[in-house]
Amino acid sequence: MLDLREALALVVQNEGSDLHLKVGSHPLVRVHGKLGPVEEFDRLKHEDTERLLREMLRDQPRKLEEFDAENEVDFSFAIEGLARFRVNAFKQRGVTSIAARVIPFAVRTVAELGLPPVINELGDEERGLILLTGTTGSGKSTTLAAIIDHINQTKARHIVTIEDPIEYLHSDRNSIINQREVGMDTASFARAMRRVLRQDPDVILIGEMRDEETVRTALSAAETGHLVLSTVHTLDAAESINRIIDFFPLHEQSQARAMLGGTLKGVVSQRLVPTPDGNGRVCVCEILRMTGRARDMIMDPDETGRLREVIREGEYYGMQTFDQALLRHYQAGRVSMDDAIKVASSPHDFKLLVAAEGRTSTSMDDLDNAEPEPEEAEGRPPEPGVPEPAASDPSNPEPRSYERPPVGPRSGNGRSSAPPPGVAA
C-alpha cells in the first residue's frame, strides 16, 4: 500500500517537480523535466488513489464536496518539514487520478534563480501591469514569488494575492501580505477583484487572468495607481497582448488596447531548458519593457506582431528576445546546442546568431577592423573614363601623364553648365 508521505518525500529528495498517481500504473515522478515510473512502488488500484485523495482532503471538507460534485478539484496540501504541494485531482475513465506539484517552503530570490536583474527593476515599479507568461510548468509562479519577495524585503507595501490555490507562503517583512485562496477565502477571481480595491492594496497579485471581468478589473486597478502582477498561458509578448485583448468584445478592443498601452510595464516570457548534464534546468526569459515604440505597436493591431523587433533592439532597457537569452546561456555553457535548437523560437535564426556570436548587424568597428582587399595584379578593369597607362619604356623613365579635358562648372544635375559651342553665355 502506497504511503503518501513516502511518495512525496521521494519527489522532493530527487529534486523532482511533480508526482502523478494513476490507476493501473506505478507512481510517476517528473525530475528535471523528464517523467519516469517509480517501480519500487506497486501499481496503483482505484481504492489507492481514492484513499490518498481523501487523506489529503481530510481537513478540507468543502474541497472534497467539490470533487464529489464536479469530478475535479484544485487544492493545496502541506507536509510539515517537507514542502507544500499544489494538487489537482480528477476523474478519468471513471477512476481518480492525482497530479501534485512541489512548492518549496523557501522563496528563492531573482539572483538565486539565475534570472536577469531587470526583473527586480520591474518589481520596483510604483504602478502598472506586469505579466508573467509561459506554458504550464515553465516557472511562472516561482518568478512571481521572487518578485513579491523582493518587494517584501525592500518596500513597505500592502500586498494582496488572489490564488487558486495558494502556492508560495510569504511572511511579513517590510510589507504586509494577505493571501486569499479561491474556493476557501473567496468564491472566484472576479469576486475577489471586485472587493480588492477596498482593501487599500499597493500591490495585487492575480494567480491567473481567466476571464474578461478579472482582466478589466486588473487594468482598472493598474490605471488607478496599483502595481498588478499576473500570469497568462502564452509563449511570448505579442501573443500575450493579443490574448488579453481577446478577452474583450470586438467593439471594446480599441479601448482595451489603449488601457493596456497605458498600464503595461513589462512582459516576462519563460521557458525551462535542460542543462548539459541533465541534472537541472535553466530558466530562459524573453523580456519586454514598455517604451514609446512598444506602446505604439500595442495600440495598432497591425503592428503588434512586430513587438519582437522592439525587444531585439532594446538591450539598453534590459530587453531581450528568447533566442538572444538562449545564446547567452549557450555561450556560458549552461545549455547544449542540441537542446537550444529544440527550444529556440527560430532554430535557423538562432544558428545564425551563434555563427555571428550574437551580432545582428555590421558595426563601424567591424568596418574599421576589416582587412582591405588586395589589389589584383592582373585583370582588374580600368576605372571608367580613365585611360589605361602605357607599358613602361626603359628609354623613358618618367611615366606618361594624362590631362583631363577642361570641365566647366557643374549644374545641380551633374551636367556641365558651360554653354554649347556657338551659343553666347
C-alpha positions as CSV (number, residue, x, y, z in Angstrom):
1,M,0.0,0.0,0.0
2,L,1.4,3.3,-1.1
3,D,2.4,5.7,1.7
4,L,1.6,9.3,0.7
5,R,4.4,11.0,2.8
6,E,7.0,8.5,1.5
7,A,6.0,9.1,-2.1
8,L,6.1,12.9,-1.8
9,A,9.3,12.8,0.1
10,L,10.9,10.8,-2.8
11,V,9.9,13.6,-5.2
12,V,11.4,16.3,-3.0
13,Q,14.6,14.4,-2.3
14,N,15.2,13.8,-6.0
15,E,14.6,17.5,-6.8
16,G,11.5,16.5,-8.7
17,S,8.7,18.8,-9.7
18,D,5.6,16.6,-10.0
19,L,4.1,13.3,-8.7
20,H,1.5,11.5,-10.9
21,L,-0.8,8.9,-9.4
22,K,-2.8,6.9,-11.9
23,V,-4.8,3.7,-11.6
24,G,-3.0,0.8,-13.3
25,S,0.4,2.4,-13.3
26,H,3.4,2.8,-10.9
27,P,3.6,6.3,-9.4
28,L,5.4,8.6,-11.8
29,V,7.8,11.4,-10.9
30,R,9.0,14.3,-13.1
31,V,12.6,15.1,-12.4
32,H,14.3,18.0,-14.3
33,G,11.5,17.8,-16.9
34,K,11.7,14.0,-17.5
35,L,8.8,11.8,-16.4
36,G,9.5,8.3,-15.2
37,P,7.9,5.5,-13.1
38,V,9.0,4.6,-9.6
39,E,8.9,0.8,-9.9
40,E,9.7,0.2,-6.3
41,F,6.1,1.0,-5.6
42,D,3.3,-1.3,-6.7
43,R,0.9,-0.4,-9.5
44,L,-2.0,1.7,-8.1
45,K,-5.5,0.5,-7.7
46,H,-8.7,2.5,-7.7
47,E,-9.0,2.3,-3.9
48,D,-5.4,3.5,-3.6
49,T,-6.0,6.9,-5.4
50,E,-9.4,7.3,-3.6
51,R,-7.7,6.8,-0.2
52,L,-4.9,9.1,-0.9
53,L,-7.2,11.9,-2.1
54,R,-9.4,11.7,0.9
55,E,-6.3,11.6,3.1
56,M,-5.1,14.9,1.6
57,L,-8.5,16.5,1.9
58,R,-9.1,15.3,5.5
59,D,-9.1,19.0,6.7
60,Q,-10.8,20.4,3.6
61,P,-14.3,19.0,3.5
62,R,-15.5,21.7,1.1
63,K,-12.9,20.7,-1.5
64,L,-13.9,17.0,-1.1
65,E,-17.6,18.0,-1.7
66,E,-16.5,19.9,-4.8
67,F,-14.7,16.9,-6.1
68,D,-17.7,14.6,-5.5
69,A,-19.9,17.1,-7.3
70,E,-17.7,18.1,-10.2
71,N,-15.2,15.2,-10.5
72,E,-12.2,17.5,-10.3
73,V,-10.7,19.9,-7.8
74,D,-7.6,22.1,-7.2
75,F,-6.2,22.5,-3.7
76,S,-3.0,22.9,-1.7
77,F,-1.5,20.4,0.6
78,A,1.4,20.6,3.0
79,I,3.6,18.2,4.9
80,E,5.4,19.9,7.8
81,G,9.1,19.9,7.4
82,L,8.9,18.7,3.8
83,A,7.1,21.0,1.3
84,R,3.8,22.3,0.1
85,F,2.1,20.8,-2.9
86,R,-0.3,22.2,-5.5
87,V,-2.7,19.3,-6.2
88,N,-5.2,18.6,-9.0
89,A,-7.4,15.5,-8.6
90,F,-9.7,14.5,-11.5
91,K,-11.7,11.6,-12.8
92,Q,-10.6,9.7,-15.9
93,R,-12.4,6.7,-17.3
94,G,-14.4,6.6,-14.1
95,V,-11.5,6.4,-11.6
96,T,-9.4,9.0,-9.7
97,S,-6.1,10.4,-10.9
98,I,-3.9,12.9,-8.9
99,A,-1.2,15.3,-10.1
100,A,0.9,17.0,-7.3
101,R,3.3,19.9,-8.0
102,V,6.1,20.6,-5.4
103,I,6.0,24.1,-4.0
104,P,9.1,24.6,-1.7
105,F,8.6,26.5,1.6
106,A,11.6,28.7,0.9
107,V,11.2,31.5,-1.7
108,R,14.3,31.9,-3.8
109,T,15.4,35.4,-5.0
110,V,15.8,36.5,-8.6
111,A,19.6,36.1,-8.3
112,E,19.3,32.6,-6.9
113,L,17.0,31.6,-9.8
114,G,19.6,32.9,-12.3
115,L,17.1,35.4,-13.7
116,P,18.1,38.8,-15.2
117,P,18.3,41.7,-12.7
118,V,15.8,43.7,-14.8
119,I,13.1,41.5,-13.2
120,N,13.8,43.2,-9.9
121,E,13.5,46.5,-11.6
122,L,10.0,45.6,-12.8
123,G,9.2,44.8,-9.2
124,D,10.3,48.3,-8.3
125,E,7.6,49.9,-10.4
126,E,5.1,52.0,-8.4
127,R,2.1,51.2,-10.6
128,G,1.1,49.4,-13.8
129,L,0.7,45.8,-15.0
130,I,3.4,43.1,-15.2
131,L,2.7,39.9,-16.9
132,L,4.5,36.5,-16.5
133,T,3.8,34.2,-19.4
134,G,4.8,30.7,-20.5
135,T,3.5,27.2,-20.7
136,T,2.4,25.1,-17.7
137,G,5.5,24.2,-15.7
138,S,7.7,27.0,-17.0
139,G,8.3,28.5,-13.6
140,K,5.9,31.5,-13.7
141,S,4.7,31.0,-10.1
142,T,8.4,30.8,-8.9
143,T,9.3,34.0,-10.6
144,L,6.2,35.8,-9.3
145,A,7.1,34.7,-5.8
146,A,10.6,36.1,-6.2
147,I,9.2,39.5,-7.3
148,I,6.8,39.6,-4.4
149,D,9.7,38.6,-2.0
150,H,11.8,41.4,-3.5
151,I,9.0,44.0,-2.8
152,N,8.5,42.5,0.6
153,Q,12.2,43.0,1.5
154,T,12.7,46.4,0.0
155,K,9.4,48.3,0.4
156,A,6.7,49.0,2.9
157,R,3.6,47.9,0.9
158,H,0.3,46.2,1.4
159,I,0.3,43.2,-0.9
160,V,-2.8,41.2,-1.6
161,T,-2.6,37.9,-3.5
162,I,-5.5,36.1,-5.1
163,E,-4.6,32.5,-6.0
164,D,-6.2,29.1,-6.8
165,P,-4.7,27.6,-4.8
166,I,-2.2,29.5,-2.7
167,E,1.3,28.2,-3.6
168,Y,4.2,30.0,-2.0
169,L,3.7,31.2,1.5
170,H,5.1,34.7,2.3
171,S,5.9,36.1,5.8
172,D,5.6,39.8,6.5
173,R,8.9,41.6,6.4
174,N,8.9,45.3,5.4
175,S,5.5,44.8,3.8
176,I,2.2,43.2,5.0
177,I,0.9,40.4,2.8
178,N,-2.6,39.0,2.7
179,Q,-3.0,35.8,0.7
180,R,-6.5,34.8,-0.4
181,E,-7.4,31.4,-1.9
182,V,-10.2,31.0,-4.4
183,G,-12.8,28.5,-3.1
184,M,-11.7,28.9,0.5
185,D,-11.4,32.7,1.1
186,T,-13.4,34.0,-1.9
187,A,-15.8,32.5,-4.4
188,S,-13.9,33.4,-7.6
189,F,-11.1,35.6,-9.0
190,A,-13.7,38.0,-10.3
191,R,-15.5,38.4,-7.0
192,A,-12.2,38.9,-5.2
193,M,-11.1,41.6,-7.7
194,R,-14.4,43.5,-7.2
195,R,-13.5,43.8,-3.5
196,V,-9.8,44.1,-3.5
197,L,-9.7,47.9,-4.2
198,R,-11.5,48.5,-0.9
199,Q,-8.7,46.7,1.0
200,D,-6.1,49.5,0.5
201,P,-3.6,47.4,-1.6
202,D,-0.4,48.8,-3.1
203,V,0.4,45.5,-4.9
204,I,-2.1,43.0,-6.3
205,L,-1.1,39.5,-7.4
206,I,-3.7,37.6,-9.5
207,G,-2.8,34.0,-9.9
208,E,-4.2,33.8,-13.5
209,M,-6.1,36.0,-16.0
210,R,-9.1,33.8,-16.6
211,D,-12.0,36.0,-17.8
212,E,-13.0,39.4,-19.1
213,E,-14.1,40.7,-15.7
214,T,-10.8,39.8,-14.0
215,V,-8.8,41.4,-16.8
216,R,-11.0,44.5,-16.9
217,T,-10.7,45.0,-13.1
218,A,-6.9,44.3,-13.2
219,L,-6.4,47.0,-15.9
220,S,-8.6,49.4,-13.9
221,A,-6.5,48.8,-10.8
222,A,-3.3,49.4,-12.7
223,E,-4.7,52.6,-14.1
224,T,-5.6,53.9,-10.6
225,G,-2.1,53.6,-9.2
226,H,-1.7,50.0,-8.2
227,L,1.0,47.5,-9.2
228,V,-0.7,44.4,-10.6
229,L,1.1,41.2,-11.3
230,S,-0.5,38.2,-13.1
231,T,0.2,35.2,-15.4
232,V,-1.0,34.3,-18.9
233,H,-0.5,30.9,-20.6
234,T,1.1,32.3,-23.8
235,L,4.5,31.8,-25.4
236,D,5.7,35.4,-26.0
237,A,4.9,39.1,-25.6
238,A,3.0,39.6,-28.8
239,E,0.8,36.6,-28.1
240,S,0.2,37.8,-24.5
241,I,-1.0,41.2,-25.7
242,N,-3.4,39.6,-28.2
243,R,-4.7,37.1,-25.5
244,I,-5.5,40.0,-23.1
245,I,-7.3,41.9,-25.9
246,D,-9.3,38.8,-27.0
247,F,-11.0,38.8,-23.6
248,F,-12.9,41.9,-24.7
249,P,-15.7,42.1,-27.3
250,L,-14.8,43.5,-30.7
251,H,-16.4,46.9,-30.2
252,E,-14.3,47.4,-27.0
253,Q,-10.9,46.1,-28.2
254,S,-9.7,49.5,-29.3
255,Q,-10.3,50.9,-25.8
256,A,-8.7,47.8,-24.3
257,R,-5.6,48.4,-26.4
258,A,-5.5,52.0,-25.1
259,M,-5.8,50.8,-21.5
260,L,-3.1,48.1,-22.0
261,G,-0.8,50.5,-23.7
262,G,-1.1,53.0,-20.8
263,T,-0.7,50.5,-18.0
264,L,1.6,47.7,-19.2
265,K,5.1,47.9,-17.7
266,G,6.6,44.6,-18.8
267,V,6.1,41.1,-20.1
268,V,8.4,38.2,-19.0
269,S,8.0,35.1,-21.0
270,Q,9.8,31.9,-19.7
271,R,10.9,28.5,-20.9
272,L,12.9,25.9,-19.0
273,V,15.8,24.3,-20.8
274,P,17.8,21.2,-19.5
275,T,21.4,21.7,-18.5
276,P,24.0,19.7,-20.5
277,D,24.5,17.2,-17.7
278,G,20.7,16.5,-17.4
279,N,20.7,17.3,-13.6
280,G,18.9,20.6,-13.8
281,R,17.1,23.2,-15.9
282,V,17.8,26.8,-16.8
283,C,15.1,29.4,-17.0
284,V,15.4,31.4,-20.2
285,C,13.4,34.6,-20.4
286,E,12.2,36.9,-23.1
287,I,11.6,40.4,-21.6
288,L,9.6,43.3,-23.0
289,R,9.6,46.7,-21.2
290,M,7.3,49.5,-22.1
291,T,8.7,52.2,-24.4
292,G,7.1,54.7,-26.7
293,R,7.6,52.5,-29.7
294,A,6.3,49.4,-27.9
295,R,3.2,51.4,-26.9
296,D,2.5,52.4,-30.5
297,M,2.7,48.8,-31.6
298,I,0.3,47.7,-28.9
299,M,-2.2,50.4,-29.9
300,D,-2.0,49.3,-33.6
301,P,-3.3,45.7,-34.1
302,D,-1.4,45.5,-37.4
303,E,1.9,46.3,-35.7
304,T,1.6,44.1,-32.5
305,G,3.2,41.2,-34.3
306,R,6.4,43.2,-34.7
307,L,7.0,43.6,-31.0
308,R,9.9,41.2,-31.3
309,E,11.8,43.9,-33.3
310,V,11.4,46.3,-30.3
311,I,12.6,43.6,-27.9
312,R,15.6,42.6,-30.1
313,E,16.8,46.2,-30.3
314,G,16.0,47.1,-26.7
315,E,19.1,45.9,-24.8
316,Y,19.6,49.3,-23.3
317,Y,16.3,48.9,-21.4
318,G,17.1,45.4,-20.3
319,M,15.0,43.7,-23.1
320,Q,16.0,40.5,-24.8
321,T,14.3,38.0,-27.1
322,F,14.2,34.4,-26.1
323,D,16.8,33.5,-28.7
324,Q,19.2,36.3,-27.5
325,A,18.8,35.0,-23.9
326,L,19.3,31.4,-25.1
327,L,22.5,32.4,-26.9
328,R,24.0,33.8,-23.7
329,H,23.2,30.6,-21.8
330,Y,24.7,28.6,-24.6
331,Q,27.9,30.7,-24.7
332,A,28.2,30.3,-20.9
333,G,27.9,26.5,-21.2
334,R,24.7,26.3,-19.3
335,V,22.7,24.7,-22.2
336,S,23.8,22.5,-25.1
337,M,23.5,23.3,-28.8
338,D,21.1,20.4,-29.3
339,D,18.7,21.5,-26.5
340,A,19.0,25.1,-27.6
341,I,17.9,24.3,-31.2
342,K,15.0,22.3,-29.9
343,V,13.5,25.2,-27.9
344,A,14.6,28.2,-29.9
345,S,11.8,30.4,-31.3
346,S,13.5,30.3,-34.7
347,P,16.1,27.5,-34.9
348,H,17.5,28.8,-38.2
349,D,17.9,32.4,-36.9
350,F,19.5,31.0,-33.7
351,K,22.1,29.2,-35.7
352,L,22.9,32.4,-37.4
353,L,23.2,34.2,-34.1
354,V,25.6,31.6,-32.9
355,A,27.7,31.9,-36.0
356,A,27.8,35.7,-35.7
357,E,28.4,35.5,-31.9
358,G,25.2,37.4,-31.2
359,R,25.7,40.3,-33.7
360,T,22.7,41.1,-35.7
361,S,24.3,43.9,-37.9
362,T,27.7,45.2,-39.0
363,S,29.1,48.0,-36.8
364,M,31.6,50.8,-37.7
365,D,34.2,48.9,-35.6
366,D,33.7,45.9,-37.9
367,L,34.4,48.1,-41.0
368,D,37.4,49.8,-39.4
369,N,39.0,46.5,-38.4
370,A,38.3,44.8,-41.7
371,E,41.4,44.0,-43.8
372,P,41.5,45.8,-47.1
373,E,41.0,43.5,-50.1
374,P,44.3,43.0,-52.0
375,E,44.6,44.7,-55.4
376,E,44.5,42.2,-58.3
377,A,47.8,42.4,-60.2
378,E,46.2,41.5,-63.5
379,G,42.8,41.5,-65.0
380,R,41.3,44.5,-63.0
381,P,39.4,46.7,-65.4
382,P,40.4,50.4,-65.6
383,E,38.2,52.9,-63.9
384,P,35.6,54.4,-66.2
385,G,36.8,57.4,-68.1
386,V,40.5,56.9,-67.1
387,P,42.8,55.7,-70.0
388,E,44.9,52.6,-69.2
389,P,48.5,53.7,-68.7
390,A,51.0,52.5,-71.3
391,A,53.6,49.9,-70.6
392,S,56.8,51.4,-69.1
393,D,59.6,52.3,-71.6
394,P,63.2,51.8,-70.4
395,S,64.3,54.7,-72.6
396,N,61.8,57.0,-70.9
397,P,61.9,56.6,-67.1
398,E,59.2,59.2,-66.5
399,P,55.7,57.7,-66.7
400,R,53.3,59.3,-69.2
401,S,50.8,61.6,-67.7
402,Y,47.4,62.3,-68.9
403,E,45.5,65.5,-68.7
404,R,41.7,65.6,-68.4
405,P,39.9,67.9,-70.7
406,P,38.8,71.2,-69.1
407,V,35.4,70.9,-67.5
408,G,33.2,73.9,-66.8
409,P,31.2,74.4,-63.6
410,R,28.7,71.7,-62.9
411,S,25.0,72.4,-62.5
412,G,22.8,70.7,-59.9
413,N,22.0,67.8,-62.2
414,G,25.7,66.9,-62.7
415,R,25.9,68.2,-66.3
416,S,28.3,70.9,-67.3
417,S,26.8,74.4,-67.0
418,A,29.0,75.8,-69.8
419,P,27.1,76.7,-72.9
420,P,27.5,74.6,-76.0
421,P,29.7,75.8,-78.8
422,G,28.3,78.7,-80.8
423,V,25.9,79.8,-78.1
424,A,26.5,83.0,-76.2
425,A,27.0,82.7,-72.5
